[in-house]
Amino acid sequence: MKSLKDKPWYSLAVAICIGVVLYVVLIRITSILDGIGTFIGYFSAVILGAVIAYIVNPLAMLYRSKVFGKIKNEGLRAGLANAVAFLSVIVFLTFVIVLVVPQLVDGISTFASNFNGYVKSLQNTLESIGVTSSMIDLRSFVKSSNDIIDTIADYASDNFYTIMNATADIGKSIAQFFIGLLLSFYFLAEKDKLKSDGKRFLKAIFKDKFDSVAYIIKKSDKILNRYIVYNLLDSVIIGIVNAIFMTIARMPYVGLVSVIVGVMNIIPTFGPMIGAVLGGFLLLLVQPWYAGAFLIFTAILQTIDGYILKPKIFGDSLGVSGLWILIGIVAGGKMFGVGGILLAIPVVAILDMLYHEFLLPFLEKR
């Protein structure tokens, strides 16, 4: 007796079923994606905790091998390494907040109080280079800015419930962050057991193909881990160097502009340009030569970062064509927003690895 797979109509029936499923998925794609997003939202704190644990893990492994390596008890060594790693991250973030936030608050308040003077200065600068008031009317803008507080108060009054809902959402996000932070410690504590269970599960599924799957996971983990950690390190270095330059040049808003430059530097390709434009605009309102010097220094700094610092930090682990990186950034931004842009480079690097080490050899053998 023939099995079901041996029936002459089996292949056609499977193809029709797949076609029907794809058709239903395509016509309901929006609802399906919304449903998936809602389902994932239920586990947002868990996902955040896993991401934080993944980012902190390299530091914990460093402490585990270098600082507590002589402790024979593996559980005690891992626990101490995890605790010190989290403590180090918290101390560093606290130091940054204490150092930067007062400068940010002072910079924003000073900028707001001097806003009208900055606009007048900008108008005088534009007129001195031939851009007259008939071309760009800033005086009416300056006049209206005197009532900016009243405008904000009216907006707050008219949109009270919207602001309350936004405040509640911010409160929920903060609560989720702390829950995720707590969960990340548990993730890190259970890391060895989770890895062991995951390895067992993959062996049961892939059997003879397990070695190839394990290699792909290990290589992908190395690429992603290296990218996240060293991209953060690179951004911190860029922000510190920018702050040193602005301090030496006696420019205002050192903390505000340096934070903008450092944070924007995390975003690949377009981030440094956005940071340069925002920082240059703030300095242009104060003094045009500040903006010019800042932009020249930023161009030099980004050139050094792109051709010297990043290659030294990342090595050859992300040796992917710039064209594919740009395509990945554009596609990732379109599909997943900021998250897609941030993860575009490691994802492209992983796909490039899969193509050159697995797909291409497979096709060549055939």
N, C-alpha and C positions, 0 to 999 in steps of 0.2 A: 504493500500500500504506500502510495506516495505521500510524503509529508506536505504540509501546507505550502512551504517555500518552493516545492517542486511543481506546483500547479501552474499551468500556462498563463493564468490570469493574475497571478500573485504580484508580479512586478508592476503591471498596469494599475492594479488596485492600490498599491502602496504609493505610486506616483500621483494618482488622483487624490488620495487622502492628504499627502503632503501639500499638493496644490491648493486644496480647500483650506487647510490650516493656514498656509501663507496668505491666502486671500483674506481670510477672516482677520488675521493679525494686521495686515496692511490697512484694511478699512477701519479697524478699531485701534490703530496704533497710538493715537492720542490718549484714549481712555486707558489702554494698557500701560503706557508710560506713566500716566498719572497714578494708576493703581500701584505700580512698582515703586514710584516715588513715595507714595503714602505709606506703603509697607516698610520701606527702608527707613522712613522717618521715625517709625516706632522704635527702631534700634539705633537712632542717631547717637545717643550717648555711648552705646556699646562700641559703635564704629569709631567714634572719637577716642574712646579709651584705648582701642587697639592701635590707632594711628599714633597716639602719644607714646604708648609703650614701644612701638616700633622705632620711633625717633630716639627715645631715651636708651634703647637697648645697646647701641654701640658703646655709649659711655659706661653703661653697667658692665659690659663685657671687658672693657679696658680696666676698670677697677677690679673686676673679678680675677683677671690674669696677672696684672702688674702690682696692685696694692695688697690684695688679700690672697695672693697666690700660694703663700706658705701655710694657710689654714687647711688642714686635712679634711675637716668636716665639710662636705660639698654643700649641704643645705645651709649651714651657717655662712659659708663663703658667699654663696649666691644671695642670701638675704641681706648681708652687710653691703655687698656691691650694689644691689638694687636700691637700698635705703640711701646710701651715700650718693648714688647717681641722681635720684630724685631730689635730695637735699641740695646738691650742687646746682641743678637746674632752677630750683626755687630761689636759692640765694642769688644766682645770676640775674634772674628776672626781677627780683626785688631790687637789686643794685641798679639795674637799668631803669626801672620805674622811678626810684628815688632820685636818680641822676637826671633823667630826661623829662619826666612829667612837669616838675616846677618850671623848667625852661620852656616847655611847650605851652603851659598856661600863661607864663609871662609873655612869651612871644605872641600868642594869639590875642591877649588883652592889649598889648602894645600896638599890634597891627590894627586892631579895631579902633583904638583911640586915635591913631594917627592916619586913619584911612583917607579922610578928606584931603589932608596935606599930601599924602602919597599920590592921589589922583591929580591934584593940581600940579605937583612936580612932574608927573608923567605927561600932562598936557603941555607944560612948558617945554619939556624935552622934545615932544613931537612937533611942536611949533618951531623949535630951533632947527629942526632938520627938514622943515618945509611942509609938514602936515598941519594945515591950518584948521581953525575951529569950524570952518564951513565943511571941511572933509569929515571931521569927527568931533561931535559935540559932547564934551565931557562935563561942561559946566552944569548942565541940567542934571547929570548923574550925581555930581558933587552936591548939588542943592538937595536932591531927593535923599541922599545918604544921611543928611542931618536927621531925618525922621526914621532912620532904620530901626530904632528901638520900638517906636510906635507901630511900625509895619509888622515887626515880629510879634508884638503883643496882640495886634488885630488878627494875625494869622493863627496864633495859638488859641485865641478865643473862638474863632470860626471853625477850627478843626480840633476841638477839644477831645472828642471821642477817638478820632484818628490817632492823635498823639498819645492818648491813654493806652490804646491797643498796641501801638508801637513800643511804648514803655513796657507793657506787659510782655511783649515778645522778647524784648531785650533782657528782661528779668528771667524769662524762661531759658534763654540762651546762656545766660551766666550760670544759672542753676545746672543746666545740662553740662556745661564745661566742667564744673566742679565734680559732678557725678562721673563724667568721663575721666577726669584726673584720678579720682579714687579707683575707678575700674582699671585704669592703666597700671596701677601698682599691682593689682591682683593678676592682670594679664602677664606682667613681667615675672611675678612670683611663680606662676604656673607655666611659664614658658617651656621648660624642659619637658613637662608632662604633655603639654599640647603638641609639641614637636614629635614626641614619641608616638602619641595616638594618631597624629596626622600621617606619620611615616607608615604605621601599621595599616591605616585605611587605604593609602595609596598603593601599598604592596598588594593588598587584597583585590583592588580594582584592576591595576595595570599588569600585575604578575611579571611576565618576562620583559615588559617595557618599562619596568620601574626605574632602572638605572638611568634611562634617557630622561624620564620625567623628573627624577631627582636632580639630574644635572641642570635641566632647564630652570627648575625652581631655585636652585642654588645660585646659578649665574644671574637670574633675574633679580634675586634678593640682593646680590652684590651690586648690581647696577643701580637699583632703586635706592638702596641704603647709602651708597657712596654719593649719589646725586643729592639726596635730601640733606645729609649731614654737611657735605662740603659746599653746597649752595648756600646754606644758612651761614656757614663760616665765612664764605666769600662776601656775603652781604654785610655781615658785621664788620669785616675789615674795611670794606668800601665806606660804610657809614662813619667809622672812626677816622679814617684818612681824610674824608671830607670835612669832618668836624675840626680836625687839626688845622687844615688849610684855612677854613673860615675863621678860626680863632686867631691864627697868625695874621691874616689879612684884616682883622678887626671888623668883620662883617656882622650884621645883626642876624637874629633868628638862627643861631648856630644849631641849637637842639632841634628846632622845628624842621629846618631844611635837611639836616643830616638824617633825621628819622625818615623823612620822605624819601630821600635818596637810597637809604639802606633798605627800606621796605620794598620800594619799587624795583630794586636790583634783584629781588627774589624772582620777579616775573621775567622769564627769558625773552631776549631780543628786544621787545618793545618797552619793557619796564624801565631800563636806564634812560631811555628817551623821554618817557613820561615824567620821571623824577627830575631830569634836567630842565624840562619845560616848566614844571610847577615851581621848582626852586628858583629858576631864572626869573619867572614872573614876579614872585614875591620880592626878590632883590631889585628888580627893575623899578618897582613902585617906590623903593627907598632911595636908590641911587643907580643910575644907568650903568656906571662903570663897575659896580658890584656885580650886576648881571653878566656883563661882558667877561669879567675875570672868572666868574663862577662857571660860565659855559665853556670857556677855553680850558680851565682846569678839569672840568668834567669830561671833556672830549679826550684829553690826555690820559686821565685816570681810567676811563673805559677802554681806551686802546691798550694800556698796560694790563688791565684786567683781562681783556679778551685774548691777548697774544702771549702774555707771560704768566699772570697769576692763575687764571683758570686752567690752562694746560698743566701747570705744575701741581695744582690741587687735584684735578680730576684724572690726570694721567691719560692713558689710552682706553679707559673703560667705556668712554662715551664717544669713541671715534666714529661719528656718524656724519654723513654729508650735510652741509648747511642747508641745502635745498630741501632734503627730507625733514629736517628739523623745522624749517619754516612752514612746510606743508602741514606737519603735525600740529604746530601751534595754531595755525588758522583753523584746521579741522577740529582740533580739540576745543578751541574757544567757541566755535559754532555749535558743537554738540553738547558740551558740558560746562560752558562758561569759564570762570576764573580757574576752577579746579582742573578743567581740561587743559588750559594754558600752562598751569604750573607743572602738570605731570606729562606734558607732551614730549619733552626731551627723553626722559627715561623710558617711556612707552615706545617711542620710535627706536631707541637703542635696543630694547628687548626684541622688537619685531625684526630689526636688522640682524640681531644675533640668531634668531630663529630661521631667518631666510638663508643666511650664509652657512650656518652650521648644520641645518637639518633639511630644509626644503630644497635648496639648490643641489646638495649632494644626492638627495633622493631622486630628483629629476634627471640628474646626469647619469645615475646608474640605470635608469629606465631607458 
